[in-house]
Amino acid sequence: MTRYKQPGNDRPRIFRFSADEAMINRMGFPNDGADKVYERLTRLPRPNIPIGWSIGKSKATPQEEAVEDYLYSLHKLHDFADFFTINVSSPNTPGLRKLQDKEPLDQLLQAVVQGTKLMANQNSCTTTKPVLVKIAPDLTESQIDDVIEVCLNRGVRGIIATNTTLSREGLQRSTSETGGLSGRPLHARAVEIVRYLYKHLDGKIPVIGVGGIFSPDDAKCMFDAGASLLQIYTSFIYEGPGIVKKMNRSIGEMPG
């Protein structure tokens, strides 16, 4: 979700690499914008499941106005959310990944977390909506250390690792398609980052593992690396929605 309505990038913008169980996408956050979505949500019944909103910077918004852009979406969607994900890691919005740098990330997360506190006070709530941050798999260890420091200092409630990658390592055929790569080729790097985060966060906040999770063994690998929760995307395409039940049943039957 972004503050302003935007069509996303030109089509085609999703590409399958079936032999590798991978995808490249350059969607570019296509959505109706926060105002339109707010209007629609006020007319619909609230689903009886937890709802999380992933919010990103509008493509039309200048970099120096990014904080206000995120806050607008946060305020509009606050009453319809159980948690928020701050997406600063998509490779498909120009300049977005620069918001992972220490100083702009600190400014953004300070404002967003403070925004949830203000909204909670206005609604006489005793708890604030959790804020999570989704990071790129292409960060260096030094950059990840900066993310950890900022997230802990600003009261972020979890880190999602990872978004899609700009790397093309693991693909059997070369491609000139731009965008973020997801699926099996991302799995090893995602697990590596989850393990690094888990070690250096020392249990202070949870890590949500994402990247190339296609089977119960893949899921267990993420949990063993330190993930508290999982997200899946590309395996929905190649395995279908039944993959969730399959993984849950198998993991529940695993020893330990």
N, C-alpha and C positions, 0 to 999 in steps of 0.2 A: 504494500500500500504506500502511496505517495500523497503528498498534499494536493498536487495538481493532477488532473486527468491527463493521461498520456497513452498513446497507442502502442508504445514499445518500438523495438527496432523493426526494420523492414523484413518481410518474409522473403524466402524461408529463413527460419531462425532456430530450428531444432534439427539436429542431424544424428542419425543412429550409426553406430559402429558395432553391428551385431556380433561380429566375430570376437570382439573384445568385451562384449556386454557393457558398452560405454555409450555416452551421448555427449555432444557439444551443444550448448544452448547459448543464445545471445538474445534472450527475450527482451530485456530492458525494462522490466517492471510495468508491463501493460496493465492498466487498471482505470477505474472510473474516477479516481480522486477521492479524498477524504470527505468532502461535503456530500457528494452523491451517495457514497457508501453509508454515511451517517443517516441520511434521509431514508435509505432503504432499510437499515437496521431498526430504526424507530417504528417501522410498520410490521416487522416480523417478530414472531415469538422467539424467546431466547432458548437455544438448544440446551438440553440437559447434559452437556458435556463441557469439559474445559475448552476455552477458546483462547488461542494465542494469536496475536497480530505481529507480523513482520513488517516493519516500516523502514523505508529507505528515502534517500534524497531524490526529489524530483529532478529530472534531467534539465529542466529550464531554470532551476534555482542556482544562482551563483554560489560558488564554494563558500564565500564569506557569509552567506545567509543560510548555511546548512542547518545550524542549530535551530533557528526559528522555523525552518521547514519541518524538521522532525517534531518539534514541540506542537506544531499545529495539528499534525496527524495524531499525536499522542492525546491531546485534549479532546479531539473529535471522537476518538475510538475508546476512550478510557472506560466509559460505563458499559461497554460491550466486550471487555477484555478480562481474562484471568491472568494473563501475562503478556509482556511485550518482548519481541526480539528486535534489537537494533542492528540492522544490516548495514555494515560498513565494508563489506567484503565482496560484493558482486563485481565481477570484472566488466559488466555490460552497461554501466552508467559512467560516463567519463568523469574522472576525478574522485569517484566514490571511495576507492581504496586508500586514497591519501588521508581519509578520515581515521584510518587505523594508526597513523603516526601519533606519537605520544601526546603532543600538545593539543592538536585538534580533537583527539579522542577524549582527553581529559575534559576539555571544555564541553564537548557534546554530552558525555555521560554525567557530568556534574549537573548540567541543565535538565537532562531527562529524568534522572533520579529525583532531583528537587521538584520537578514537575509532578511526578507521581505522589510525592508527599503533599504538595499543595492541593492536588485533586482529592486525595484521601481526606484531608482536613475539611475541605468544602463539603464533602459528602458525609462527614461525621463518621468516617471509617477508622477502625483501630489498626488496620494493616494497610500497607501500600501494595500496589500491583508489582510483582517481580519484574525486573528488567534483566534480560539476557543479552549477550553480545555474540554475534556470529563472526568468526574470523576466517581469513583466507589460509589455504594450505601452503601458500608460497612465501609466508613470513619466515624470516631468519629467527634463530633462537634469541638473539638480542631484541628483535622486534616483539617476539612473544613475551619476553621478560617485561617489556614496557607495557604490553597489554595487561599482563597479570597485575603489575603494580597499580595501574590506573583503575582496573576493575575492583581491586580490593579497597583502594582508597576511596572510591566513589560509591561503594555499597551495591555494586552489581551482584545479582543473585546467581549467575551461572554463565559459563562460556560454552558456546556451541562450536565444535571443531569437527568438520570444516565445511566451508563453502566449496564451490568448484575451483579447479586449478587452471592456470594458463599453460602449464606443462602439457606436452603431448607424449610424454614417456609412457610406454606400455601399449600404445596403439600399433597394430601390425602394419598399417598403411599410413603413409604421410598424408597430410591434409593442409590446405590453406585456409580452412574455415576458422574464423575468429570466434571467440566466446569462451565459456568455461566448460571444462571437461569434467564429467562425473562418471560414476560407475566403478567397475572393478579396478581399472588402472589407478584409481585414487586411493584404494583401500589401505595399502601399506603406509603411505604418507599420512593419511588421516589417523591411523592407529599410532604412528610415531608421535604425532602432535598431541593426541589424547594422553599418551603415556607421559610425555614431557610436562603437560599441564598438570596432570594428577600429581606428579612428583613435586612440582614447585608450588602448587596451591596448598599442598599439605592438608587437604580436607576442608579448607575454609569455605569453599563454594563448590558446587558440583560441576562436572564436565558432561556435556551432551555429545555423544559420538555420532558422526555422520561421515559417510564415504564408502561406497563399494560394499554395502552390507546386503548380501544376497542369500545367505543361508544361516541356519542356527550356529554353525561353526564360526562364520564371520561375526555374528552378533556376540558370541562368547569371547571372541578375540578382543572385541571392543570393551566388553565388560572387564576382562582380565587386565586390559591396559589401564583401567581406572574409570571408565565411563559409568555414570549413574543412570543415564537414560540414553535412548537411541532415537535417531531420525533416519528415515529412508526415503528415497526419491526414485532413483533410476531402476531399482529392483522392482518397483511397481510396474514399470514398463515391460520388463523382461520376464518377471515371475507372476505378475498379476496381484490383485489385492489379497489373495489367500496367503501370500507370503507372511503376513503379520501373524495369522493364526498358527501357521506352521512353525514360525520361530518361537512364539510364546509357548506353545505346547512342548517343543523340544527342549527349550531352555529350562522349563519347569521340571522336566524329567531328568535333567543333568545332575550328577552328584555335586554337592558343594555349592 
